[in-house]
Amino acid sequence: MKKLLFLSIFLPVLFTFAACSDSNDDIENGDVTVSTPEITATTATSVTVSSSVTGSTNQVIKKGFCYSVNTQNPTIKDNVVDADENFSATISGLMGNTSYYIRAYVYGNSRYTYSDALTATTESLGIDEQLKNYVAPTYPDYYVDIAGWNQRNEWNLANVHDPTVVLAEDGYYYMYQTDASYGNAHTAGGHFHGRRSKDLVNWEYLGGVMPSLPDWVIPKLNEIRKEMGLNEVSPETADFGYWAPCVRKVRNGLYRMYYSIVCPGYLDGATSWGERAFIGLLENSNPANNNGWEDKGYVITNASDKGLDFHIRPDDWANCYYKWNAIDPSYLIDNDGKHYLIYGSWHSGIAALEVDAETGKPLNTLPAPWGTGEDIAAYGSLIATRQMGNRWQASEGPEIVYNAATGYYYLFVAYDALDVPYNTRVCRSRNIYGPYLGIDGTNLTQSGGEMLPVVTHPYKFNGSYGWVGISHCAVFDDGNGNWYYASQGRFPGNAEGNTYSNALMMGHVRSIRWDSQGWPVVMPERYGAVPQVPITEDELVGDWEHIDLSYSYNQQKESSVMTLTADHKITAGTWKDATWSYDAQNQVLTANGVELYLQRETDWEATPRRHTIVYAGYGSNNKTYWGKKSK
């Protein structure tokens, strides 16, 4: 199957180890003690702290403070500032009205000793002052030098693929993902790796939530094989795929994570169709306990309407054995309290079925996963397909959300191969089971077809390699009307002269705005917590980088210059000689008749990074447009 091609990518990574430890072990078995820092001054962008050290101070050769927004016990692998001879320092460049965890440390005799943590909150700034003092994220996108397992505390959003995100009761956003990383570094740490963030910018790596293949998988596989008249198998646990989890908060004290396990091999030799996949379920009362995920076992598997005729040629893609593919789950709790599992990729399309609210398992008993179409009806109903009747249609990774403000269910789907062409589409419906319509009116449920609009697509702004492979998204909100889109992004091939650069997978988080017709528009630049100071009309005058993001298979869409003049004319670019206007209240720029939704975001291509203004919108021709203001 398609994703197996991705999992075979491997790049040897040379790991280096520091000569000293950053552990909490004390110098000379406890001969040095470091006091908890004390605050001596606070502003909106800085905190001044002091500490003291007692014991064998003659061994101390370095003193300082480490701090983090997310990590409650930061180390030198987080942010660090050196202390002066009085063991005090000012930590500057901070965000206003933000809490930071701070620890003092000393170094000597090849060891670090840390104090207990202090929580310090910076003062509030007016929003204009916040923008003036904005500090952009500095972590690297080209993360080869920190890709290894021993550097995982530095990853932030490096080594992310197929993310799923949930906002938990403790105020953290928790992210989990497919088992994938540059150089396969993740294999040292279990499966479905997690991280968390308070601000969606700085992420603390937590580790795998599943230590090994669940005990139920191989017995369930052989149970089904026996019922099909096939021999038992004993595949190596390392050969299974761990793909595309979906996490949701069910209620306070209960979180569910659906996950995919892809079994290796064939049903009955190389002349038969490939082996099946499973969707399983984990539950946790508190995701802060990364080891607290309890496996609840089997949920569903691939279903076939072709009976036991599994010797359909394995290269007969459009007529493959399975109707539904049990990968890529998405989970929705409806307003009426009903729970639904949305799943399926590449085969007949995307399926929906109701699950029991108490157990998370299918509401109705599942029959054998083969038979006629009527026999397997309990496995789900088709809600979207790219081409009716084609079982190899290059669409996957469904993500479903409901937006109460518009009254629609939105189904986001990934299109095409994940290395370069990956792009995201969206359709919507008033009913969970459809029909789902595209922006052009195409009925994706009953007729199938190309889903529009394009939401993300390979692209490139000036001065950068740009991004490809941007899809298989998570869509979530903060409870205050702010919506976000998370996915991976990949470098194109041979970036920095690196043959394997397309295997670099950076986690991306972007803001979503909703246009006047209730369609989601995803911002072109990644979220960087830029203060949303109202955008004035005079800021729009000047040069923009404009991208026509219309679908073009396997191609990065590149930007061109578009110039807006103070007399409301467009004097350069594909829309030259057209006019523009601005709705400041709604922050909508109308250029050449196209409504473009504005937002302040980070300019990730700038050196150094800084804030800028970006836009996204859909034209009357159903094209998608992205742009950013040039400085």
N, C-alpha and C positions, 0 to 999 in steps of 0.2 A: 504494500500500500504506500501511498505517497509519502507519509511521514517517516517511514522507515529509511527513506533516502537521506533524510536530515540527520537521523540518529547515527548514521554511519560516518558522519564527518568527525574526524579526529585530528587534532594538531598536537604533537608532542610539546609540552611546556616544561621548561627547565625551572625547577623550584630552588630558591635559595633561602637559607635560614639565617636569621640574625644571630650574632654571637651572644646576645644577651636576652634575658627573659623579660616579658612585660607582665608577669604574673603578680599576684599579691603577696608572694613570699617576701618576708622581711630580710633585710640585709643581716648576715651573720645570725640567723635564727632568732630574730626578734630584738636585736640590739638597737634598732632605730624605730621610732614611732613618729608618725606625721599627724598633726592635729587637723581636725575638720576645718576647712576654710571659713573665714569670717568676712562679711561684706563691709567694706569701708566707704564705698561710694557707688552710686548707681545713676545712670542716665538712660535715655531711650536706646542708645546704641552701644553702651559699654557697662561693664561691672568691674570694680576694683576690689580685689580680694587679697587676704593675707593668711599666712599659716605659720606654723613653727615646727621644728624638728628637735627631738630629744634623743639621747642615747649616744651611740658611737658616731657622733657627727663628723669626726675626722675622716671617716670613710666616704662621706657624701661628696660627690663631684659635680652634681647637677641637681637643680630644683626647678619646679614649674607647676603649672596647672593644666589639666586636661578637661575638656568640656564638650557637651553634646546636647542637642535638643531631644533626641530619642533614647539614647543609651543611659540608663539610670546609674551605671557604674562605668563611666568612660575611662579609657586607658590612653596611652600614648598613640594608639592607632586611630584615635579620634582627633579632635582639634586640640592643639597644644600651644601654650604661650610660656616662655621662660620667665622665671622669677628673678627679682633683683637680689642683692645681698641680704636684704631684710626679709626675704621670702614673701614678697608682695608683687602684684602685677595687675595691669589693667587689660582686661579682655575687651577688645574693641571690634567694630564691624558687626555688631549684633542687631537683631531685629527688635523693633519696639513691641512692648506688651507681650513678651515671649518668655517662657520659663526655660532655664538651662540647668542641666546637672553639671556640677563642678567638683572635681577632686584635686587635691594637692598630691604631688609625688616627689620623691627624691630618688636619685640613682647613684649607686656605688657598689663596688665589688661585683660587677656584672649583674646586678639585680635592681628591680624597681620596687619601691614600697609606696603604697597608696594610702591616703586618708579615707575616712568615710565621705560620702557624697553630701554636698550642699545643693539645695534648689534655690536658684536666684531668678527673679523675674524683673526684666527691664521695664522702664517707665513707658507710658504711652506717648505716642507722637501724633500730631495732626496728620491727616492722610497726605497732605501736600508735602509735609516734612518727611513722611515715610518714603515717598517716592524719591525725594531728593537724596535720602540716605540709603537707598536701596543697594544691597550687595547681591550680585548674581551668584548662582551656584558655581563652584569651581572644580567639581569632580570631573575626571576625564571621561570622554566618550570612547576614545581609542584606548582601551583599558588593558592592552596586552601585558603590561608590566605588573598588573595586580590581578591577573586572571586566575592564578593558582589557588588551590585549596587553602594553603597556609596563609593566604592574604584575604581570606573571605570577609574579615571584619572591615576591609577597605572597599568592598564591592559596591556599596550603595545600591545602584540600579544596574550594575554590570551583571552579566550572566542571567538575564531574565528571558523567559520564553513562555508564551501563552498565559499571561498573568490573570489571576482573579483577585478581586479586592473587596474587602468588607470593612465597614466602619463599626467598631466594637463599642461596648459600654464604657470602656476605660478611655475613650477618646482617641485611640490609635486606629489607623488604617492598617489592616493586615493583608499582605499579598502572598499568594502561593502560586506555583507554576509547574509546568511540564519539566521532567528531568532532562535538562539540556544545558550545556555550558561550553565555553571555548576551551578546547583541550580536554573535554569531559572531566573537568575538575570536580564536578558535583558528585561523582560516583563514590567519593570517600565519605559522604555524609547522609546516606539514606535517600528517601524519595519525597517528592512534593515539597520542595524547600520553601521556607517562609521567611518573611522579613516584615518590619513594621515601621510606621512613620506617624508623627503627629502633624506634619505640615505638607505631606505629599512630595517633598523635595529631598529630604534627608532620611535615608532608610537604614535601619539597623538589621543586620542579617541574623536570623534565628536558627537556621539549620533545617534538616529534614524532619517531617512530621511522621513518616512511616519508616521504621528501621529496616524492614525487609519485606519480601513478598508475603502478602497475607496468607494464612494457613488454608483458607478456603478455596483459593484459586485453582490449584492443580487438581484437588478432588472434584471440584465442580466441573472443571474441564473434562475430566475422565468420566464423570457421571453422564454428561451429555454425549460424549463419544460412545459410551457403551450403549446408550439408548439408540444411537444412530447406527449401531452395528460396527463400530470402529474399534481398533485396538487401543489400549491404554498407552499413554505417552509419559515420559519423565523428562521434560525439558529443563535445561539449566535456568535457574532463577535469574541469572545475569542477562538472559536473552529476552526477557519480557520487557515490554515498553510501558512506561509510566507517564501518562499524558493528561494534560488539559483538565485540571481540577476546576470545580466551581464551588465557591464558598458563599454562604448566606447566613445572616443572623435570623433565626427562627423566632426567638423571643429572648428576653433577658435570661441569661444562664443557659442558652442552648444555641449552638452553632453547628451547621451541617456543611460537610464538604463531600460532594460527589466527585469521583475520580475515575479515570479510565486505565484499565490494564489490558494491554494488547499481547495476545499469546503468540509465540513463535511457531513457525512450521506451516504444514499444510494439513488439510483435512484427511487426505488419503494419498500422499505422494505428490510429486511435482506436476502430475497431469490433472490434479484436482484444484479446487479453489483454496485460498489461504485460510489459516486457522482464524478462529473467532476472537472477539474482544469482549471484555466485561466492563460494566460500570458498577462500582462499589460505593460504599457510604462510610464516612467517618463522622463522629460527633464529638463535641468538646463543650464544656461548660464555661471555659475561659481561654480564649486563644493566647493570652499572655503565657499560659503554660503550654509551650510548644510540644512537650511530650505528653500532653493530656488528651490527644486525639484517640478516641476509642473506635476500633473498627467494628462496624455493624454488618459487614458482609455484603453478599451478593444482592444486586438490585435488578439487573437486566443484562441480556446478551444479544448478539446479532440474531436477527430473525430472517428466515428464508421462506418465500412463497413457492419454491421450486421443489418441495418435498425433500427427498434424499438424493436428488440428482446433482450431487456436489462435484461431479466430474465435468461440469461445464468448463470449457477450455479456460485456463487461468489468464489467457490474454484476450478473452472475449469481454473486454471491459464494460461495454454498454449493456451487456446481458449477464452481469456477474451473479454469482449464486445468492448473495444476500440482498434482501430488500432494504433492511435497516442496518446501519453500522453502529455498534454500541460504543461510540467514543464521543468526546466533546460535549459533556453534559452542561446544561444551563438549568437553573432552578428558579421558579417564581412562586411567591405566595400572593394569591389574588386578594382583592378587597373583600371578597365574601368568605375568606378563610380557607379556600381550597388551595391545594398545593399541586404544582405541575413540574414535570421533568421534560425538558426540551433537549433533544439529542439527535445524533445522526450526521454523517458527513460523507461526501463523495459518492454515496450509492444513490438511492432513489431520491434523497433530499432530506429535509428536516422534519422530524416527527415530534408530536406532543402526546403525553399521556398524563392522566391524573395520578398522583401518589397520595398515600395515606398521610394525613397531617401528623399523626402520632409516631409513626414508624419511619416515614420517608420512603417506604417501599411502594411498589405499584398497588393501587387501590383494588384492582381486580386480579384474581389469580392468573398467573401466566401459564399458558399451555406449553407443550413442546415447541422449541423455537424453529420448527419447520412445518410445512404443510401447504395448504392453499392460502390465498389472500385472506379468505374468511377465517381460516384456522388461526392465523397469527394477528387477527385484528386487535387483540388485547395489547400488542406491543406498541401501538401508537397510531396516530392519524397524521397524514401528510399535511403540513402547513405551508411549506415553501419548497420549490424545486427550480433549478436552473433550466432544465429541459425535461419536460414530461416524458417518461418512459426510458430515459437514459440513466444507466446506473454507474456512470463514471464521469461526473460532470463538474469536477473542480470547484466545489463549494463545500465549506466546512465551518467549524467553529462557531455555532450559533450562540448568540447572547441575547436574552430577552429581558426587557424591563417594561414597566408601566409608568407613564408620566401622568399623574393626576391632573396637572395643569392643562393638559391637552386632551385627556380622555382616551389616549391611544396606547396600545401595546406596540412596542418597537422591537423588531427582530433584526439584529445586526448579523451579517454573515461574511465570512472570509472567502475571497475568490482567488483561484489560481494557485500556482506552486509557491512555496513559502520562501524560496531563496532570494529571488528578485521580484517576481511579478505580483506577489501578495498584495491585495487591496481589499478594502472594506466597503460593503454595500449595506443599505438599510431599507426596510419596508415596514408597513404599519397596518394595524387592524383595530377595530372596535371590540373584537372578540378574541379570546385567547386562541381559539381554534381557527381563526381566519374568517373570511378571506383576507390575506395580506396583500396590500397593493403597493406598488412602487410610486414614485413621485409622478411618473408618466401615466399612471392608471393601470399598468400591467398587473394582472391577477396572478401572483406567484403561487397561490394555493391551488386554484382550479385549472389554470392553463400552463403555468410555468413561464419562464422567460428570463431575460437579463434584468436583474434587479438594479434599479436606480432610485436614489442618487448614489454616486461614488462618494464615500465619506473620507477615506484616506487612500493614498496611491503613492508609489515611488516618486520621489521629487528631489530637487536640488536647488538651494539658494546659492547665490554667488559666494565664492570664497570657501566652499566646503565640498566634501565628497557627497553630501546629501545622505538620504536614507532610502533603503529598499526593505522589502519583506515586512511591511508595516500592517499587521492585521492580527486576527484572532484576538478580539478585544474583550476587555471587561468594561462595563458601563455602570456607573454608580453615582450617588449624590451624597451631599453632606447633611441632608435634612433641612437645609436652609435655602433650598432652591438653586444651589450650585451643583452642576453636573460635570462629570469627568469621564474621559475615555483613556484606558490604559492598554498598551500592547507592547510587543517588542518592536525594535527597529534594528535593522542590520546595515552594516557598511556594504557598499558594493564591492565586487571583487578587486583584488590587487591595490586596495587603499594602502598608502604608505609603503608600497612595494611588497605587501604581504599577500602571498598566494591564498592564504586562508582567512582573509579579512571578512569574507561574507559569513563566517562562523562567529563573528563578534555579535553578540545579542544584547543590546542595551534596552533596559526597561524605559518606556516612554509614558508619560502622563500628560494629557492635554485637556484643556477646558472645552466644554460644550456650551454653545448658545443655541437657542431655539428660535427659528425664524418666524415671520409673521403668519406662515401657513402651518406652523407646528412641526417643522422638520428639524432634526438636529444638525447643526453645523459644528464641525470639529476644528479647533484652531490649528494653524499650520506649525506654530512654534510650541515647544513643550512648556508645560506649566512650571513656573519658577517663583511663585508667590509674590508676584509684582503687585504693589498696592494699586487698587483700581480707582485712581484719581480720575474724575470725569475728563473725557477727551474733548478738547476745544477745536473749533473749526480751523483756526489758524495753524494748528499742529499738523493738519492734513496736507497743507501746501508743500510741495516738493516731490522728490523722487521716491517711487515705490518699486519693490521687486514683485512682479505680477506673474502668477502661474495659472495657466489653463490646465486644470487637473483632470480633464476628461480622460476616459479610459484609453490606454495604449499598452497592449500586452508587453511585458518585460522591458518597458522603457521608463527611465526616470524623466519626469516632466521638469524642464528647466525654466528658470525665471527670465523675464525680460523687463526692461525699464518702462515704467508708466509714470508720467509726470503730471501732477495736478497743479494748476496755477491759481492765483488768488482771485481771478475773475471767473472761476468755476469752469475752466476749460481743461481738456486733457490734450497735452501737446506732444506726447511721445508714447509709443507703444501700440499694441494692436487695436486699442480703442482711441487712437489719435483722432482729433477733431470732434469727439463727443464731449458731453458736458457732465458735470458732477454736482451733487448737492449733499447736504448733511442734515440729518435729524439728530440733534445733540441729545435730546431727551432719551432716545432709545439707542443712541450710539450706532446709527446705521448710516453708512456712506452709500449713496446711490451713484454709481458710475456707469455710463452707457446704458442706463435703464436697469442695471443689476443691483439688487440690494446686497450690500456687503456688511457683515456684522463685525464690529470692531471690538478689540480687547487689548489691554496692555499685557504684554508677555515678555519673556526673556528673549533677547537676541542671542541665540546659542552659537551663531556663526561669527559674532564679533570678537575681536581681541583687544582688550579684555571683554568678556560678556557684559551686557548691560540691558536695560529695559528698552523696549520699542513698542510700536503699535502694529497689530496684525489684523487681517480680516479673513473671513471665509463666507461664502455665499453660493447660492444656486441661481443660474440664469433661467430665462424663460425657455431656453433650448435644453434644459435639464443638465447643462454643464455645471461642473463644480469649479470654483475659483478660490485660490489662496493668494495671499500677499502679505508683505511686511514693509514698513516704512524704512527707507534707507537713511542713515545718519550723515 
